[in-house]
């Protein structure tokens, strides 16, 4: 994989590759695993849900890994790369990149690998969408959302890429489903690029943006009348000849046009407005929607026969909030891209990285891309971005906690004892009552846990809940 070496601006660039499997950890400063992916669990032969309970040092002690590049990065507070051998026999070139807080201390570490012996990696050659931006040494990294360079770290996205590779060489109809901003057009472009029609046109059509009375004219074109000096007008279906016609937001197509589109798909020919001779159709059709088409069929809002015609190979893209490994990879790629596009040297801070991990991203990759672009340009986000609904709810919850315990906590020290004790109890619950494990996660000695719990009981007048 090509990696930029030009300063700290691209420190996180090149960590993720959507074409080959890769391992991924995001840990805290003590090595506790916060985020991982299915392939990482596969390389050491344990379920992902079990892996997320581990500290990377425990994995080394148990023999799952020969060493920990994560802990070396934490100790040196700098990026470290080394070959690690797994219990399953994988030799992995791993890179751990620490993310520091404002005090220069490690807060999070991103550890990833994509390089395996004998494995081919892709070459990113697509041109950037900002040709006039100031290039940095080595050129501008292709935008992962504007090219076929898809970031796929989660198992779900790897499976989607596998399906796309399998179906690319056929002309079967594809229906891509997913929320707005999940990258449906990117997947359609990927299929086009991988197919035998790669040198033909890719014609995207946003069905939601075409007025109802203009649909037929836009899609099928118009035949020149004898008295008109202008030439025939080709429609978008004709312009897609030899390539791919991508009908985005297909659910917004009027019912009368759905019937006409069905005829075109079944007969592989169309008639322009005002024309009499059939025009052959020679393109692959890929459709996409963010709506539940089957529910629309049942409600009479979408033709059932067209639904079955376009739904030959369905591909469902999960929302970004359920694909944390992809969120990490996209964040890294977007930062590298916008740093290069705008000549910036923005490095993501630990607090901001944590905010990104915690946000729900209802706008998915599109929302994340805009957010990262704003971060790179301004160095921060607007205050109202950080004062999210979740943040307000957290503030109200904290105020409620203080109000409930104000009478029992006679001093600031007593209130601190209540808060610390409650946090320790939650950690003990997460660790199944194992005080040693809880102490390790909290970074304290086990005796401290017992002392803090005793203090909590003293303040509350006995071993009662809060």
C-alpha positions in Angstrom: 0.0 0.0 0.0 1.3 3.5 -0.8 1.8 5.6 2.3 2.5 9.3 2.4 5.6 10.2 4.5 5.1 14.0 4.3 5.1 15.2 7.9 2.4 14.6 10.6 -0.4 15.6 8.3 -0.6 12.1 6.9 0.3 10.3 10.1 -2.9 8.3 9.9 -3.0 7.9 6.2 -2.7 4.5 4.5 -3.8 2.5 7.6 -6.8 1.0 5.9 -7.3 -0.9 2.7 -10.8 -1.9 1.5 -9.6 -4.6 -0.9 -7.8 -7.0 1.5 -8.6 -8.1 5.0 -6.9 -6.2 7.9 -6.7 -6.4 11.6 -7.8 -3.4 13.7 -7.6 -2.4 17.4 -8.6 0.9 19.0 -7.4 0.8 22.6 -7.2 3.1 25.6 -3.9 4.2 27.1 -3.7 1.0 29.2 -4.2 -1.3 26.2 -7.9 -2.2 26.9 -9.6 -2.9 23.6 -12.4 -0.5 22.8 -13.0 -1.4 19.1 -12.0 -4.2 16.9 -13.2 -6.1 13.8 -14.2 -9.6 12.9 -11.0 -10.4 10.9 -8.9 -9.6 14.0 -10.8 -12.1 16.0 -10.4 -14.6 13.2 -6.6 -14.3 13.1 -6.4 -15.5 16.8 -9.4 -17.8 16.8 -11.7 -16.3 19.3 -15.2 -14.6 19.0 -15.2 -10.8 18.5 -17.4 -10.3 21.6 -14.7 -12.1 23.7 -11.9 -10.2 22.1 -13.5 -6.9 23.2 -13.1 -8.0 26.8 -9.4 -8.3 26.6 -6.4 -6.0 27.3 -3.7 -6.4 24.5 -1.2 -7.4 27.2 -3.4 -10.3 28.2 -3.4 -11.5 24.6 0.4 -11.6 24.6 0.6 -13.4 27.9 -2.0 -15.9 26.7 0.1 -16.6 23.6 -2.4 -15.2 21.1 0.3 -12.7 19.9 4.1 -12.9 20.0 4.4 -9.2 21.1 2.3 -6.1 21.4 3.0 -3.2 19.1 0.3 -1.3 20.8 2.1 -1.2 24.2 5.3 -0.2 22.5 3.6 2.8 20.9 2.1 3.7 24.3 5.4 3.4 26.0 7.3 5.5 23.4 4.4 7.9 22.6 5.1 7.5 19.0 4.1 5.4 15.9 5.6 1.9 15.9 5.5 -0.8 13.1 6.7 -4.4 13.6 5.9 -7.9 12.4 3.6 -9.8 14.9 2.9 -13.6 14.7 -0.5 -14.8 15.8 -1.4 -18.1 17.4 -3.2 -19.1 14.1 0.1 -18.7 12.2 -0.5 -15.3 10.6 2.6 -13.1 10.2 1.2 -9.6 10.4 3.0 -6.2 9.8 1.2 -4.1 12.4 1.3 -0.4 12.9 0.2 1.3 16.1 -0.4 5.0 16.0 -0.9 6.8 19.4 -3.4 9.7 19.7 -2.3 12.2 22.3 -4.3 14.6 24.4 -3.5 18.2 24.9 -1.0 17.4 27.7 0.9 15.1 25.3 -0.2 11.9 27.0 -1.5 8.9 25.1 -5.3 8.7 25.3 -6.1 6.3 22.5 -4.1 4.0 20.1 -5.1 2.9 16.6 -3.4 -0.4 15.7 -4.0 -1.9 12.2 -2.4 -4.1 9.6 -3.2 -4.9 6.0 0.0 -6.5 4.7 0.2 -10.3 4.5 2.8 -12.4 2.6 1.8 -13.0 -1.0 -1.3 -10.8 -0.8 -1.9 -8.3 -3.6 -2.8 -4.8 -2.6 -4.6 -2.3 -4.8 -3.1 0.7 -6.4 -5.1 3.9 -6.0 -5.0 5.8 -9.3 -8.3 7.8 -9.4 -7.9 11.5 -9.9 -8.8 13.8 -7.0 -11.9 16.0 -7.2 -9.9 19.2 -6.4 -7.6 19.6 -9.3 -6.8 23.2 -8.4 -5.9 22.5 -4.8 -2.3 23.0 -3.7 -0.7 19.6 -4.1 1.8 18.4 -1.5 4.9 16.4 -2.2 3.7 13.0 -3.6 0.4 14.4 -4.9 -3.1 14.3 -3.5 -4.5 11.2 -2.0 -7.7 10.0 -3.7 -10.9 10.8 -1.8 -12.2 7.5 -0.5 -15.8 8.7 -1.0 -15.3 10.1 -4.5 -13.4 7.1 -6.0 -13.6 3.4 -5.9 -11.1 3.3 -3.0 -13.7 2.0 -0.5 -12.8 1.7 3.1 -14.0 -1.7 4.3 -12.8 -2.7 7.8 -16.0 -4.1 9.2 -17.1 -7.7 8.3 -20.3 -6.3 6.8 -18.4 -4.1 4.3 -15.9 -6.9 3.5 -18.8 -9.1 2.6 -20.3 -6.4 0.4 -17.1 -6.0 -1.5 -16.8 -9.8 -1.9 -20.4 -9.9 -3.4 -19.6 -6.9 -5.7 -16.5 -8.7 -7.0 -18.5 -11.9 -7.6 -21.3 -10.1 -9.6 -19.3 -7.4 -11.4 -18.7 -9.5 -14.5 -22.4 -10.2 -15.0 -25.1 -7.8 -16.2 -27.7 -8.8 -13.6 -29.8 -6.0 -12.1 -28.6 -4.8 -8.7 -30.6 -3.0 -6.0 -28.6 -1.2 -3.4 -30.4 -0.5 -0.1 -29.2 1.8 2.7 -29.7 5.0 4.6 -28.9 8.3 3.0 -25.1 8.9 3.0 -24.1 5.3 3.4 -22.3 5.3 0.0 -24.8 3.6 -2.4 -23.4 5.4 -5.4 -19.9 4.5 -4.3 -20.8 0.8 -4.4 -22.4 1.2 -7.8 -19.3 2.9 -9.1 -17.2 0.1 -7.6 -19.3 -2.5 -9.5 -18.9 -0.5 -12.7 -15.1 -0.2 -12.3 -14.7 -3.9 -11.6 -16.9 -5.0 -14.6 -16.2 -5.5 -18.3 -18.0 -2.2 -18.8 -15.4 -0.2 -16.9 -14.4 1.8 -20.0 -18.1 2.7 -20.7 -19.9 5.6 -19.1 -21.4 5.7 -15.6 -24.6 7.7 -15.8 -26.1 8.6 -12.4 -29.7 9.7 -12.3 -31.3 11.2 -9.1 -34.9 10.2 -9.5 -35.9 12.5 -6.6 -34.5 15.6 -8.5 -36.5 15.1 -11.8 -39.9 16.7 -12.1 -42.7 14.2 -12.7 -43.6 15.7 -16.1 -39.9 15.6 -17.3 -39.1 12.0 -16.5 -39.8 10.5 -19.9 -37.9 13.3 -21.7 -34.9 13.0 -19.4 -34.7 9.2 -19.5 -35.8 8.4 -23.1 -35.1 11.6 -25.0 -37.0 13.1 -27.9 -37.2 12.6 -31.6 -36.7 15.7 -33.7 -39.8 16.8 -35.6 -39.6 17.6 -39.3 -40.2 21.4 -38.7 -37.6 21.7 -36.0 -33.9 22.6 -36.8 -32.5 21.0 -33.7 -31.1 17.5 -33.5 -32.6 14.5 -31.8 -32.3 14.6 -28.0 -30.8 11.4 -26.5 -32.1 10.4 -23.1 -29.9 9.3 -20.2 -30.7 5.6 -20.9 -29.1 5.9 -24.4 -26.2 7.9 -23.1 -25.4 5.0 -20.7 -24.9 2.6 -23.7 -21.9 0.3 -23.1 -21.8 1.3 -19.4 -23.9 1.6 -16.3 -27.2 3.5 -15.7 -27.5 4.2 -12.0 -31.0 5.0 -10.9 -30.7 6.5 -7.4 -33.7 7.1 -5.3 -35.7 4.8 -7.5 -38.6 4.9 -5.0 -39.3 8.5 -6.1 -40.1 7.5 -9.7 -43.8 8.2 -10.6 -46.0 5.1 -11.1 -46.6 5.8 -14.8 -42.8 6.1 -15.4 -42.3 2.8 -13.5 -44.5 1.1 -16.1 -42.5 2.6 -18.9 -39.2 1.7 -17.3 -40.4 -1.9 -16.7 -41.1 -2.2 -20.5 -37.6 -0.9 -21.3 -36.0 -3.4 -18.9 -38.0 -6.3 -20.3 -37.7 -5.5 -24.0 -34.2 -3.9 -23.9 -35.4 -1.1 -26.2 -37.1 2.3 -25.8 -38.9 4.8 -27.9 -38.1 8.5 -27.7 -40.9 11.0 -27.3 -42.3 11.6 -30.7 -40.4 8.7 -32.2 -41.7 5.5 -33.9 -38.6 3.4 -34.3 -37.3 1.4 -31.3 -33.9 2.3 -30.0 -31.9 -0.6 -28.5 -30.8 -0.4 -24.9 -27.3 -1.7 -24.1 -26.4 -0.8 -20.5 -26.4 -2.4 -17.1 -29.0 -1.0 -14.7 -28.2 -0.5 -11.0 -30.9 1.0 -8.7 -30.7 2.4 -5.2 -33.0 3.6 -2.5 -33.1 4.6 1.2 -36.7 3.5 1.5 -38.4 0.2 2.2 -39.5 -0.7 -1.3 -41.4 -3.8 -0.3 -43.6 -1.8 2.1 -44.2 0.6 -0.8 -45.3 -2.3 -3.0 -47.7 -3.4 -0.3 -49.1 0.1 -0.1 -49.5 0.4 -3.8 -46.8 3.1 -4.1 -44.3 1.0 -6.1 -45.0 -1.6 -8.9 -44.5 -5.1 -7.7 -43.4 -6.3 -11.2 -40.8 -3.6 -11.4 -39.6 -4.4 -7.8 -38.9 -8.0 -8.8 -37.3 -6.9 -12.1 -34.7 -4.6 -10.4 -34.2 -6.7 -7.2 -32.2 -9.5 -8.8 -29.1 -9.0 -6.6 -29.9 -7.0 -3.4 -27.1 -5.3 -1.5 -27.9 -3.8 1.9 -25.3 -1.3 3.3 -25.6 -1.0 7.1 -25.5 2.4 8.7 -22.1 3.8 9.7 -23.0 3.8 13.5 -23.1 0.0 13.4 -19.7 -0.2 11.6 -17.2 1.3 14.1 -14.2 -0.2 12.3 -15.3 1.6 9.1 -15.8 4.8 11.0 -12.2 4.7 12.2 -10.9 3.9 8.7 -13.0 6.6 7.0 -11.9 9.2 9.6 -8.3 8.4 8.8 -8.7 8.5 5.1 -10.8 11.8 5.1 -8.2 13.5 7.2 -5.4 12.4 4.9 -7.4 13.5 1.9 -8.4 17.0 3.1 -4.9 17.6 4.5 -3.5 17.0 1.0 -6.3 18.8 -0.8 -6.0 22.0 1.3 -2.3 21.9 2.2 -3.1 21.5 5.9 -1.3 19.6 8.7 -4.3 18.8 10.9 -3.7 15.9 13.3 -6.7 14.5 15.1 -6.6 15.0 18.8 -7.7 12.3 21.3 -10.8 14.2 22.6 -12.0 14.9 19.1 -11.4 11.3 18.1 -13.5 10.1 21.1 -16.3 12.5 20.1 -16.3 11.0 16.6 -16.5 7.5 18.0 -19.4 8.5 20.2 -21.5 10.4 17.6 -24.5 8.5 16.0 -23.8 9.7 12.5 -27.3 9.6 11.2 -26.0 11.2 8.0 -23.5 8.4 7.7 -20.3 8.7 5.6 -21.6 11.9 4.0 -22.0 13.6 7.4 -18.6 12.3 8.6 -16.9 13.6 5.4 -18.3 17.1 5.9 -17.5 17.1 9.6 -13.8 16.1 8.9 -13.5 18.7 6.1 -14.7 21.4 8.6 -12.2 20.1 11.2 -9.3 20.2 8.8 -10.1 23.7 7.5 -10.9 25.4 10.8 -9.1 23.1 13.3 -12.3 22.7 15.3 -16.1 22.4 15.0 -18.8 25.0 15.8 -20.0 25.1 19.4 -23.4 23.8 18.5 -21.9 20.7 16.9 -20.4 19.8 20.2 -23.5 20.7 22.2 -25.4 17.7 20.7 -28.6 16.3 22.0 -26.6 13.4 23.6 -24.3 15.9 25.3 -27.2 17.8 26.7 -28.8 14.6 28.0 -25.5 13.7 29.7 -25.4 17.1 31.4 -29.0 16.7 32.6 -28.2 13.2 33.9 -25.1 14.6 35.8 -27.2 17.4 37.3 -29.9 14.9 38.4 -27.2 12.7 40.0 -25.8 15.7 42.0 -29.4 16.7 43.1 -30.2 13.2 44.3 -27.0 13.0 46.4 -26.7 16.5 47.6 -28.3 15.8 51.0 -26.2 12.7 51.6 -22.9 14.3 50.5 -22.1 16.9 53.2 -18.8 18.0 51.5 -17.1 17.9 48.2 -15.0 15.0 49.5 -18.1 13.0 50.3 -19.6 13.7 46.9 -16.4 12.6 45.2 -16.6 9.4 47.3 -20.1 8.7 46.0 -19.1 9.3 42.4 -16.0 7.2 42.6 -17.8 4.4 44.4 -20.5 4.3 41.8 -18.0 4.2 39.0 -16.1 1.3 40.7 -19.4 -0.6 41.1 -20.1 -0.3 37.4 -16.6 -1.4 36.5 -16.9 -4.4 38.9 -20.2 -5.4 37.2 -18.6 -5.2 33.8 -15.8 -7.4 35.1 -18.2 -10.0 36.5 -17.2 -9.1 40.1 -13.5 -9.7 39.5 -11.8 -7.0 41.6 -8.3 -7.7 40.1 -9.6 -7.2 36.6 -11.5 -4.0 37.6 -8.4 -2.6 39.3 -6.4 -3.3 36.2 -8.9 -1.5 34.0 -9.1 1.5 36.4 -5.3 1.7 36.7 -5.3 1.3 40.5 -4.3 -1.3 43.1 -7.0 -3.7 44.2 -6.8 -2.4 47.8 -7.8 1.0 46.4 -11.1 -0.5 45.2 -12.0 -1.9 48.6 -11.0 1.3 50.3 -13.2 3.4 48.0 -16.2 1.1 48.4 -15.8 1.3 52.2 -15.8 5.1 51.9 -18.9 4.9 49.8 -20.7 2.8 52.5 -19.6 5.3 55.2 -21.0 8.3 53.4 -24.3 6.5 52.5 -24.6 4.9 56.0 -24.4 1.3 54.8 -24.1 -0.9 51.7 -27.1 0.5 49.8 -27.6 1.5 46.2 -27.6 5.1 44.9 
